[in-house]
């Protein structure tokens, strides 16, 4: 990730750390500060989806693995996240929104929200 005028590098992620045998097939932005990559395993019919955060941290998701045709995933960019379509599922990855804090004078709200 770089600044808007490309004068500074804010974050770098080594693509070689993912997998040498799986080429990147799709890339989509997720929110304003993370990227989602889809990697297709050759011949196995399975896919790996990797979300790369603003400081290089990653979260990996695995799809398919049944073999045969159609094991890949489709990434669809949304305004606040990325939809992941596969043969088995339809998922939505989003950045977790900021949470609100409850006033300490209202402890009964904590019980209500946890139920």
C-alpha positions as CSV (number, residue, x, y, z in Angstrom):
1,X,0.0,0.0,0.0
2,X,1.2,3.5,-0.8
3,X,0.2,7.0,-0.2
4,X,-2.2,8.7,-2.7
5,X,0.6,10.3,-4.6
6,X,2.8,7.1,-4.5
7,X,5.6,9.0,-2.7
8,X,5.6,6.7,0.4
9,X,5.2,3.0,0.9
10,X,2.9,2.4,3.8
11,X,2.9,-1.4,3.8
12,X,4.3,-4.3,1.8
13,X,3.3,-7.9,1.6
14,X,5.6,-10.6,0.0
15,X,3.4,-12.5,-2.5
16,X,6.0,-15.3,-2.5
17,X,5.0,-16.2,1.1
18,X,1.6,-17.4,0.0
19,X,2.1,-20.5,-2.2
20,X,4.5,-21.2,-5.0
21,X,2.1,-23.7,-6.7
22,X,-1.0,-21.6,-6.7
23,X,-1.1,-18.5,-9.0
24,X,-3.2,-15.5,-8.0
25,X,-6.3,-15.5,-10.1
26,X,-8.2,-12.5,-8.7
27,X,-7.6,-9.4,-6.5
28,X,-10.2,-7.1,-4.9
29,X,-10.2,-4.3,-2.4
30,X,-12.0,-5.0,0.8
31,X,-13.0,-1.7,2.4
32,X,-10.4,1.0,2.2
33,X,-7.3,-0.7,3.7
34,X,-7.2,-4.4,2.9
35,X,-6.9,-6.6,-0.2
36,X,-8.4,-10.0,-0.9
37,X,-6.6,-12.4,-3.1
38,X,-7.9,-15.6,-4.7
39,X,-5.4,-18.4,-5.4
40,X,-6.4,-21.4,-7.6
41,X,-4.7,-24.7,-6.9
42,X,-3.8,-26.3,-10.2
43,X,-5.6,-29.6,-10.9
44,X,-7.0,-30.0,-7.4
45,X,-10.2,-28.0,-7.8
46,X,-9.7,-26.1,-4.6
47,X,-9.1,-22.4,-3.9
48,X,-7.5,-20.3,-1.2
49,X,-8.7,-16.8,-0.4
50,X,-6.3,-14.6,1.5
51,X,-7.3,-11.3,3.1
52,X,-4.2,-9.0,3.6
53,X,-4.6,-6.3,6.2
54,X,-3.0,-2.8,6.2
55,X,0.0,-4.0,8.2
56,X,0.7,-7.2,6.3
57,X,-1.4,-9.6,8.5
58,X,-3.3,-12.3,6.7
59,X,-6.4,-14.4,7.2
60,X,-6.8,-17.5,5.0
61,X,-10.0,-19.2,3.9
62,X,-10.1,-22.5,2.0
63,X,-12.8,-23.5,-0.6
64,X,-13.5,-26.6,-2.7
65,X,-11.2,-29.5,-2.6
66,X,-13.7,-31.9,-4.0
67,X,-11.7,-32.2,-7.2
68,X,-13.1,-31.9,-10.7
69,X,-14.3,-28.8,-12.5
70,X,-15.7,-25.6,-10.9
71,X,-13.6,-25.7,-7.7
72,X,-12.7,-22.0,-8.1
73,X,-14.1,-18.9,-6.4
74,X,-15.4,-15.6,-7.7
75,X,-14.5,-12.4,-5.9
76,X,-17.0,-9.5,-6.3
77,X,-16.0,-6.2,-4.9
78,X,-18.7,-4.3,-2.8
79,X,-18.6,-0.9,-1.3
80,X,-17.7,-2.1,2.2
81,X,-16.4,-5.6,1.5
82,X,-15.9,-8.5,-0.9
83,X,-18.4,-11.3,-1.8
84,X,-16.9,-14.7,-2.3
85,X,-18.9,-17.1,-4.5
86,X,-18.1,-20.8,-4.7
87,X,-20.0,-24.0,-5.5
88,X,-20.6,-24.6,-1.8
89,X,-21.2,-21.1,-0.3
90,X,-21.8,-17.4,-0.7
91,X,-19.7,-15.5,1.9
92,X,-19.2,-11.8,2.6
93,X,-15.9,-10.5,4.0
94,X,-16.1,-7.1,5.6
95,X,-13.9,-5.0,7.8
96,X,-15.3,-5.2,11.4
97,X,-17.0,-1.8,12.1
98,X,-16.0,0.2,15.2
99,X,-18.0,-0.8,18.2
100,X,-19.9,1.6,20.4
101,X,-19.4,1.7,24.2
102,X,-22.2,1.5,26.7
103,X,-22.5,3.8,29.6
104,X,-21.6,2.2,32.9
105,X,-24.8,3.5,34.5
106,X,-26.9,1.0,32.4
107,X,-25.6,-2.5,33.3
108,X,-28.8,-4.1,32.3
109,X,-28.0,-3.3,28.6
110,X,-25.0,-5.5,28.8
111,X,-27.1,-8.5,29.7
112,X,-29.7,-7.7,27.0
113,X,-27.0,-7.4,24.3
114,X,-25.3,-10.7,25.3
115,X,-28.5,-12.7,25.1
